[in-house]
Each structure stands twice: as structure tokens, then as C-alpha cells.
Amino acid sequence: MNAIWKEPLVVRSYDVGNAGVLKAQAIFQFFQEAIVVHAVHLGVGHEALQKLGLILVLSRVKVEIINLLVWGDEITLTTWPTGFSLSVISG
């Protein structure tokens, strides 16, 4: 079980906008996908948390964009846990 996760990704045609660069929405979809895979690897994926009546919520993201990505670019997204907190929301 590795606390640091590296997820290789490829920018697909539908991830870019009219300007030909990666859309902001796609960036966050990449994060969400990597986080879900990492959580499963750490044993805190959806099924494990559901048994406990809990859900995983991404509450903070730090993004550093050095170069704009275009269709076909290959990247590696790195995630790591920084801790957790338990929030209870009742409706």
C-alpha cells in the first residue's frame, strides 16, 4: 500500500476545448479519477466506506499548471493523502 499514487493519463480529444488545450473541467475529472483509484488502493474506496455509512469527499485541490496540455499529451498525476476529517451533515 503506497501513500503516494501516480496515475498515468492521456489527454483525449474530448478533454480539450475549442482552443485546443485541456479544459478546466477535464483537469478536475482527472483528479477525481486518480483519487478514486488511489482510495481503493488504500482500502478506503466507495465500497469500504459505504459499509461504514461514510463517503469520500474531495475538499481541497492544489493545482500547479506549468504548461497547457493538448490532445495526445501524456501526463502523470500524483496524489497523496494529507489526513482526513469527519464531517456529519444531516438533512
Buried (B, 14 or more C-beta within 10 A) or exposed (E): EEEEBEBEBEBEEEBBEEEEBBBEEBBEEBBEEBBBBBBBEBEBBEEBBEEEEEEBEEEEEEEEEEEEBEBEBEBEBEBEEEEEEEEEEEE
